[in-house]
Amino acid sequence: MKDYLKYYEGIITVLSPVHIGNGTEIGKKEYIYQPWDHMVIIPDGMKMYKDIRRKGLEQNFIQFMTNTSPKSVSLSDWMKQNGYGRADYAKWTKYAMDAGDAFSSGKDRPKGIVAFTKDAYGMPYIPGSSIKGMIRTALLVWEIQKDAEKYKRNRNEILLKSRERANRTRCLANETGRLEQDILFTLNRDEKKLRNAVNDKLSNLIIGDSVTIAPDNLILCQKIDVNIRREEKKLPILREAVRPGIQIRFPVTIEENEAGNFYSIDDIMEAVNCMEQLSNEYFYVRFGRESKEENVVRLGGGCGFASKTVLFSLYEEQTVEVVDNVFKNTLGKKYSEHKHERDRRLGLAPHVCKCTRYNGKLCDMGMGKLEFAEK
């Protein structure tokens, strides 16, 4: 049977700030905020420390850095108190970014910054695995929508299991794993080990890491929860994110064959539109935040529940019951602290939408427009 490869350039045009975390945080004693130009500087630690030693402030600086009191001042304040200014910061800068709408009130307390994924040279990029994971979820949603009756057993299994107390990190892992197996692991190349990657219908899709992103295209975004009354709650979390308008480019290779066993680019585009339509219908419309464009994807950290789940396709209006069961049986005291007991009454779970502000405008996190150009 004839197999052949096709090559594409994938492009995601950023519509709202996109954050891909690397698991580290830049503490308030590791960055400098410049209020005069609303920029945040990430200094080169070695260069900065050499200047501090040259000025005879080494012990003072060590005391400052080892002070773990919540009331301890930020690096910006320490620098100001010790006579440093913009000329010094310019010599130490590793990279700088627009502070965005963070610190916009002038009264905001310094916070840690969740760092963006960077390569060995300190350049931001988006791993291909993050993009493929987003596409994988969309294809699962699309397959369920095409034949919901086919996955009735999975649907009942997940509903029943959601009512049982469980570890938060493992809740429904086995059940959703079986659903993924039933949908995607169907190539029968290894009949003894069904979960073997050679059986995966996405084994034909190779997505490489994105082209690196210039550090000056990063901005700071504050996490904001929005409820259905359109009330905003700012949370003490800042994220490095790619600014809107930037194009994220990445290589894509697809193996195709005459039997049609694999997904095509057209399938992928239909799937992402299907997922966004469902998310709009059963979640974002309740906040007045449904997207209006085609080919919209939601990528990375801070996007919230709707961008990561297949439950809307399985349960539609009944999704709130399953999600509430999961929260009730995994969150413990936090279930009440986060006021999830109101979810069923509202007919919405979770009951907040994950947002941020950019140029003063409230926007969802992580939105982009996806396209593919054949090479």
N, C-alpha and C positions, 0 to 999 in steps of 0.2 A: 504494500500500500504506500502511496507516495506521500511523504511528509516534506514540508518546506518551512523556511523561516521568513518572517516579515519583521522589519525594523521600523520603529517609530520614535519620534521625540514626543514625550508627554509634557504638557504645559499646564500648570495650575496658576491662573491669574488670581492673586490674593485679593479678596473682596473685603475681608475684615481681618484683624490681627491673627496670625497663625503662630502657635507656640508648640515646639517639639522639645520636651524637656530631656535633660541628660542625667537627671537624678541628683544634681548638686544645687546648692544654694549659695549665692553671693551675699554674705552677711552685711549688716549695716556698717561694719568696721572694715569692709573690703571695697567700698566704692565711695566716690566723692560726687555729691550733688552740687552743681553750679547754678544757683537761682538766677543769676544775671542773664544766662542764655538758655536756661531750662534744659541743661544737658547733664547726663550722668557719665562720669569717667570711671572706667575700670583701670586702675593703675598697674603698671609693672612693679610687682612687689620688691624685686631686687633693686631697681633704680630708685624707688621711693626710699627704701631703707638706707641705702648709701647716703642719700642726702640728709636723712634724719641723723645718722651717725656723724656726718660731717658738721652738723650744726650742734652736736653735743646733746641731743635729745633722746639718746638711745634708751636710757633707763625710764624716762618719762613715758616713752612710747610703749615699752614693755609693760609697764604698769597699766597703761590704758588698754592695751590689747588683752591683758589677763583679767581685767575687771569684768566679771560676768553678771553684774547687777543689771536688772532690766532698765534702770535709770541711767546707766552708763551712756555717755554721749556717743554720737556717730563719728565716723572718720572725718566727715566734712566739718563738724564742729571742732574736733581736736585740731585739725589743720588750721582752721581760722584762729583758734586760741593761741596757736604757736607761730603765727605770723606768716603762714604759707598762703599763696594766692595763685591766680590763673597762670602766671609764667612758670611756676613750679609744676603745676599739674600738667602743663603742655609737655614738659620734659619727660614725665613719667607715663604718659598715656599709652596703654596697650590697645584699647579701643574705647570709643565713646558713642553714646546713643541719645537720641531725643527722649526726654523723660515723658513724652506723651501727655496724658491727662493725669499721671501720677504727680503728687505734690501740688496739684493745681489750686488747692484752697489756701496754700501758704501755712496751714496749720497741721498738715499731715505729719505724723511721726515717722521717722525713718523705719523702713521695713527691709527684710531680706528679699532678694530677687531670685526667683527660680530661673536657673540658667538654661539657655538654648543649647541644643546639641551642636558640638563643634568638632572639627577634625584635629589631627595632630598638630596642625599649624595654627589652630585657634580660629579657623574659618567656619562660620555657621553653614549647616547643610541639613537636608532632610533625608533620612535613611530610606532606601527603597522599601525596606520591610514595613515602614509606617504607611507608605502609599499603598502597597499591596494589601496590607491588612484592611485598610479602608475599602478597597475594591472588593475584597473577599466578603466583608460584611454585606455590602450592597448586593452581591450576587446571591448570597444566601436569602436575603429578603426577597429578591426578584423570583427565585425558584419557588419559594413558598407561595408567593402571590399567584404564580402561574397554575399551581395545583395544590391548594390548601388541604384538600381531602387526603391527598397522598401522605401527609405528615400529621394525620389526626392522632396516631399513637404517640408521637413525640409531644404533641400538644397536650394530651391528657397526662402524660408522664411528668412533664414540667410543671403543670398546674398542681398536681398532687404533691410533688416533691417540694414545691415552694412553700407549702404549709408546715414543713418540718423545720425545727431549729437546726441551724447549720453554722459552720465556720464561714465568716464573711468572704474569705479569699477562695473558698472551694464550693460555695453554694451554687448548685445547679451545674457544676463543672462537668460531671459525668453525663448528665441529661443533654446539655447543649452540645457536648462532644459527640454523642450519638446522633443528634440531629445533623451536625456538620458531616459526620460520616455518611449518613443516609443520603445527603444531598450531593456532596462533592467527591467522596471516595468511591467512585463507581467504575473505574477503568478496568478492574479485575486483572491487573498485571501480576499481583501477588494475592492469590486466593486464600492463603493461610493467615496473612497479616493484613486485614482490611485497612488498618490505619497507616500502613506503609505509604510514604510519600509518593511512591510510583503509581499508586492508585488515585491520586488527587487530580481532579480535572483542571486544577490550576497549576499543575506541574509544567505546563507548556508556557507559562507566563513568567518572564524574567524582567524584574524592574530594578534598575540600578539606582544607586544613590544620586541625589540631585547634584547639579552643578553648585559649587559653593556660592554663598550669598554674601555680598559685601557687608561687613559689620555695621556700616553707617545706614544700612537698610533695616536694622533692628530698632525697635522702640520699646518703651516700657508700657505695660498694660496692667491695670489694677483689676482684680477679680470683683465682679459685681453680680449679685443675685437679684433677679427681678421676679416679683410675684404677679399673679393674674390681675391685681389691681394696679399694675404698672409701677409699684413702689420699688425703689432701689435700695439695696443694702450693700454698702462697700465693705469688702473683707480685707484684712491686713495681709494680702498676698499680691506681690508684684511678679510679673513674668516678662522675660525677654521674648519678643515676638517680631515676626516679619511684618513690615508695614504694608497696608493696602496699596495696590497698584503694581507691586513687584511680581514678576513672572518667575515661577519656580520650574526649572527645566530638568528633565530626567530621561534616561534612555530606557526604551522598552523593546523587548524581543518576544515575539509570539510564534510558537510552532503551530502550524495548521496542518490538517490532514483531510483526505477526501471523505473519511467517515464522519466528520463533523463532531468528533468526541470532545473537542476543546471549545472554550469560549473565544469569541472574536471581539474586536474593538467595538463593533456595533452592539454586541451583547453587553459589554461593560457599560457603554453609554446608556443603554436602555435600563440597566440595573441601577445606576446612580440616580437616574431620574425617577425611577420607581420608588427608591428608598426616600428620596427627598419629598416626593408627593405624600407618602404615608406619614412621614415625620411632621409635615405641615398639617395634615388633616387631623392627626390625633395628638399633637403636642403644640407646635409653634403657633397655630391659629388661636389657641387659648390665651396667648400673651400678645396677640396682634403682631407677631414677629415672623409670619410665614414668608418664605422667599418667593420672589416673583419671576426669577430668571430660570432658564433651563441649564442643565449640565452643572448644577451646583453640588459641590461636595463639602463635607465638614471634616476637617483634618486636625489631628493633634490634641494636645492637652487643653483642658478647660472648655471643651465643646459641650460636655454634659451627656446625660444618659441617652437622649434620642439619637445621637450620632454613632452610638456603639452597640445598639441592640437590634435583635431580630424579633423582639416580642410584639411590636406593633403589627407585623405581618402575620404572626400566629394568632393573636387574640383581638386585635382591633379595639373595640370599645371595652373589652374585658381586660385589657392590659393593666389597668389600674389595680385590679384585684391581685394579679400575679406580682406586680412590683411591690405593692403594699405588704403582701405576704413575705416577700424577701426582706424588705426593710425590718419588718416586725421580728423576724426570726434570726436576723444577723446583727442588728445594730445595738441591741440591749438598751441601756438607758438613753443612748443617743436618739433612739426612735422618738421619744417624747421631747427631748431637747431640741430636735430639729422639726418638731411639730408635724410629724408624719401622720398623726392620728386624724388630721383633717383631710388627708388625701382622698379617701373614699367619698367623703361628703362633697368634696370639690369635683370628684370624678376625674382626677388628674394626679398622676404620680410619675416622677417627683413634681412638687408644686412650685418649683422655681426654675427659671430659665437662666442659663449661664451666659453672662454678657461682660462687656467692658465699654470703655469710652475711647473714641478716637476723634481728635479735632472737635471735641465737645459733643459729638453725636454718640448716642447709645447704639451699640451694635453687638451682634452675637460673636462669640469667639470662633475662629478657625474656618471661616467660609472662603471658598475659592471656586473658580470656574474652570472645569476640566476640559481639555481638548487633546487630540492626538494628531500629529502630522507625520505622514508616512515618508520614510527616507528612500 
